[in-house]
């Protein structure tokens, strides 16, 4: 297994309790942004280079991620694993030894792979990309995230410069060298284009002692001699005081979140070296668009008689809820997927037939309760009576990111309501055309 030399020394056994104490947790906004891109439920997560569990615990506690079924935490450092096990107690979590390019996990076992504050340590980007593609399920997502100190703040820039002084060449996320991943052949083969986001992470405060301790948890400092550590402490305290900061007084410690997400558009169905390796584009005959469960559910809610597999297959072609919905309104159906589709999405077992009803049973018992219409289900009767109308530009499009789970739920509910009303509006217009002819 390949682990960077500085990482081995800096995060060795017995060095990680301070790291767990002084490093910041992760932004709630970051978890919400990731969830907006990823709608599967329940969720199987793999976290590689899980460290002491800072990201793990924050993810498990976030209200948008309560559907996690299993989280496998993979970490090469024995010391980090010890700290993780001490502070992370959750029956959904399994802690394992492994690296970016050798996780030891089953193929197709993860809906999401997350790597927090660590991918800049990767030594072989091509091998890592191939391993990620093997472990992810079809349509899975890779998430890379860092809490980067805000280098626009003068004292932070000076602090960082001093941190790396004794260990030139230590990998650093802010250098951007981790983007060598984008040039790796396996990345180009299996993953769609990346989406990167950067946004502030405020509200954190510290003291001079806190900054010193933060520096001591850096691998560049943790792996130095005691004499070098003492000199580092003296230099940092002097520098901070020269910047006008005082002992024992709290001051802001601003960070910026760096978030990169990548969807898997091809996946390995056999060993990567096997001649029988195929991908989704080869099997289907076209490169499928990314389809989320929310997209499928949105159409199935409006058109419950359309089989979910027909909806998914059409969305894999269109990539658009609006286009697929319009196709249903125009044709009344969606084409069933070809047999090759079911090699990627196996059919669910057919439910066992219900026992025949005994003779003489009351016909009233056999009757099923009438199913509510979509208008009734979403309580849209008043809006129908008010003859609320929508133009094509009013419906669909990219959803705005909301800052709370409640607002996101309300936004999704309104978007669904508008799509139902718009679908009804188009249907009535289509029915009226023959009368006007």
N, C-alpha and C positions, 0 to 999 in steps of 0.2 A: 504494500500500500504506500502511496506517495504522499508524504507530508513535508511541508517546507521546514528547513532546518531551524529558522528563527521561531516558527510556531511551536515546534517540539520543545525548544528550550524555554520559551516565554510562557507557555501554558502547561508546563510539566506538573507532575503530582505535587500538591502542597502549595500551589501558587494562586489558586483560583477563588478562594473565599472573598478576598478583597475585590476581585473583579465582579463577583456576584453582588457585592454590596454597593459599589460606587458607580458602576456603569448604569446609564439610564435605561428604563424600560422603553417600550415602543409606542409610537403615537397611535391613539385610537382611530384617528383619521386615516392612517395608513391601512389598518385592517378593514375599515369600511370601504376604502377605494378598491382594495383587492377583491372584496366580496362582490362588489358591483360587476366585476368582470367574470365572476365565477358563481354559477347558480345551482350546481349539483347538490343534492341532498339524498342520503347522508354523505358525509365527506370523509375520505381516507387521505390523511396527510402524511407526507414524509418530510422531515426536517433534517437536512444534512449540515454537519458542523454545528450541532445544537448547543454547544458550549455548556454553560451552567443552567440553561433553561429560561433565560430572561424572555426570549421571544415566545417560547412554548407556553409559558404560564399566561402571558398577556393575550395570546391567541385564544387559548382555551377559555379565558374569562370574558372575552369580548362578546357582547350580546348578539352580534351578527353571525357568530361562529359556534352557536350552541348545538349545531347538527353534526359536529365532528364525531365520527364513529370510532376511529382509530388513528392515533398519531404515533408513528415510528420515528424516534429520535436517533440519529446516527452521528456518532462523535468519535474521532480517532484518539483523543487525549484521555488517558485513564484518570488524570486529575480532574479534568472537566466533567467526566462522567460521574465521578464521586460527588462533586458538588451538585450536579444535576439531580442525582438520586436523592440527595439530602433535602433539597428544596422543592422538588417537583413530585407531588404525590397525587396521582390521578389514574384511575383504573383504565382509562382509554390509552394511556401512554406506555410504550414499550421502548426501552433504551438499549441500543445496540452499538457495537464497534464497527466502524467503516469509514470510508473516505468518499470524496466526490466521484472518483472513477471506479470504486469498488464498494458498493453498499451492502452486497450480500442479500438484497431483497428480491422477492419474486417479480417476474415480469408482469407489467400491467396491473400493479397493485396500488397505485397512487393516483388520486384525482389532482393533487397539487404537490409539487416539491417546493419547499421554501428553504432559502439559505439566507440567514440574517447575520450581517456584520462579519462575513467570512469568505465570500467567493474570491476576493482579491488574493487569497492564499493558494488558489488553484494552480497546479503546476502543469497539467496536461488538459487543455481546454477541449481538444477533440475527443479524448477518452471520456471526459466528464459529460460532454453533450450526448455521446452515444449511450452512456449509462443512464442519463436522465430520460432519454427517449425510450429506453428499454423498460424502465420502472413505471413511467407514466401510463395511464389508461388513455384510450383514444379520446382526443379533445382535451387532454389534461393541460395544466398550466404550470410553468416554472416561474417562481417569484424570487428575485434577488432584492434585498433591502439592506440599507445602511443608515445608521444614525451618524451623520457627519457633523463635526464641530463647524460652526459658522466661521469660515476663514476671513470673512469681511470684518470681523471684530478684531481690532489691532492686538489685544492681549492674547487672543486665541491663536492668531497667526504666529506670534512670537513663541508661544507655548509649544505649538506643534513643531516649529523649527528646532527648538531645543530638544524635544523628545527624540527626534530622529538623528540628532548629532552624533551619538555614539554607535549608531547602527545604520549607516548609510545603505540604501538598497532594500530596506525593509518594505515589503509590499504594503500599499496604501490604496484604499478605495478611491480617494480623491484624485489620484494620478490618472485614473481611467484605463490603466493597463489591463484590467480585467475584461475590457471590451475586445481583447484578442479573441474572445469566444466567438464573436460575430464572423471571424474569418475562418473558423474551424470547419472543415468539410462536413463533419457530422451535424454541426449546428445548421448549416445551410441545407442539408439533406432533410432534416426532420422538423425544424422549427420555423414558424412564421416570423415575419419582421417584428423586432422588439418595439415595445412602447416604454419610454422612460418618462418619469415624472420627478420633479424636485419641488418640495414645498417646505415651508418653515415648520419647525417643531419648537414652540416656545413654552413658557411657563415653568421652565426648569431653573432652579437657583442652586448656588454652591457657595463655598467659602474658599479662602486661600488653601486651607488644609484639604478641602475637597478636590481642588484642582491638582494638588500634589499627589493625592491618592489616585486620582484618575490617571495621571502620568505614570505612576508606578505599576498600573495594570497593563500598560502598553507592552507588547512583546519586545519592543526595542529597548525598553528599560528593564523589564522583568528578567531578561537574560544577561544583564550586565553584572559586574562585580559589586560587592558591598560599597567599596570606595567610590565607584562610579555612581551608584544610587545616591549616596550621601551628597556628592557634588551636584547631582541633579536637583535634589530637594533644595539645597541652598540657592542654586541659580533661579529656580522657579519662584521661590518666595521673594527673592530680591527683585526679579522682573515684575511680579504682580504689584509689589509695593510701589515700584517706580511708575506703574500705570495708575496709581492713585487708589488702589484697593487696600482695604485695611483688614488686619487679623480679626477673626471672629465676627465679621460683618458679612451678611449674605449679599450676593449680587447675581444678576441674570447670567445663565450659561446657555446661550442660544445654540440650537442645532438646526441642521437642515436634513430632511429625509430624502434619500435617494432611492427611488423605487423603479425597478425594471421588471416587466412581465412579458412572458413569451408563451404563445400557444403552440402546442404540438399539432402539426397538420399531417405528419406522417408518423407511423409508429412501427416498431419492429415486431413481427409476429413470430419469429423464430430466433435462434441464436444469430448474432450479428454477422457471424462468419459463414452462416449456412447459405448454400446456393438458392434455397427456397425463400429467402427473405423477400417480403412484398410490403407495399405501403398502400395507404388508402387510395391514393390517386391511381395506382396500378389496378387495384381491385375494382374500383368504381368506374374507371375510364374518364374521370375528371377530377380536378383538385377541389375537394369539398371546402365550402365555407365553414367558419366556426359557428357552431350551433349550441346555444345554452338551453338548459331545461326550462328556463323562464320563457324563452321564445316559443318552445313547444307548448307549454302550458297556456300561454296567451291565446294561441290559435285554437287549441283544443277546448278551451273555455268558451270561445265564441262558436265553435263548430264541433260539438261533442260527438257527432256521428262520424267524423273523419278519424280513421285509425292513427294513433300516435306515430307509428312507423312511417306511414305515408307523409305525415307532417314533417318528421325529421328529415326524410329523404328529400323532400321538396326544398326545405330550408337549407340543406347542404348544397343545393344548386343555386338558390336565390340569395341566401344570406340575409333575407329581409322578411320580417313578419308581414309587412304591408303588401309586398309583392305576392307572397304565398296566399294571403287572405283574399286579395283581389282575384287570384286564380280560382279560388273556391267559389266566390260570388259569381264569376263569369261562367264557370263550367259546372259547378255543383259538386265537384269531387277533386281529389288529388290522385295522381297515378300511384299505384303500389310500387314499392321498391323492387328491383330485380333480385334474383336469388343471391348474387354476389354480396348484396348489402347485408344479408343475414350471416355472412362469415365474419362481419365486423360487429354486428348487433344481433346476437342469437335470439331466436324467438323465445318468448316466455312460454313455459309449459301451458297447454290448454287446460283450463279448469275442469275437474271431473264433473260429468253431468249430474244434475240434481235428481234425486229419486222421483219417480213418477208419482203424481198426486193420487191419492186413494179415490176410488169411485165414490160418488155421493158427496164429495166435499162441496161445500157451498160455493157457488160461483162468486159470491161476494168476497170470499177469502182469497180466491184466485186473482182478483183484480189488484193491480198495483196502483199505488197512489200516483196521481198525476205529477209529472216532473215540472218544477217551476221553469219558466222561460228565463233567458239571460236577463231580460229587462227586470223581471221579478227578483231574480237571484241577486242582482246588484242594486235593487231598490231605485230603479231609474224611471219609475212610472211618472213621477211629476215632471221629469225632464222631457219625457215623451209628450206629455200633455201640453207642455209649454212650447213644443215643436222646436226644440233646440237643434240647431244645424251646425255643421262643421265644414270648412273647406279642406281640401286635401292637405294644405300646408299646416292645418291645425293639429293633425293626427300623426302619430308616429314620430320619426326623427330621433335624434340622440337625446336621451334623458339627461336632465341636469343633475349634477351630483349634489345631494343634500347632506347636511352636516349631522343629522341625527337619524336613528333607525326609524323613529315615528314619522319624520318627514319623508323618508324614502318610501315607507310603506304607503303613506297617503298619496305620494306622487305616482307610484305604480298603480294604485287603485284608480286614480283619476285617468291615467293613460288607458287602462283597460276599459273604463266606462266610455271614454271618448271613442275608442275603437269599436265597441259594441254599437253605440249610437250611430257612428259613421257607417258601419256595415248595414244597419237597418235602413239608414237613409239611402244608401246605394241600391239596396234590394227593392225598396219602394219605388225608386226612380226607374229601375229596370222593369218593374211590373207595370208602371204607368206608360212606358213607351208604346207598347202595342195598342193601348187605348187611344193614344194621341195620333197614331198612324192613320 
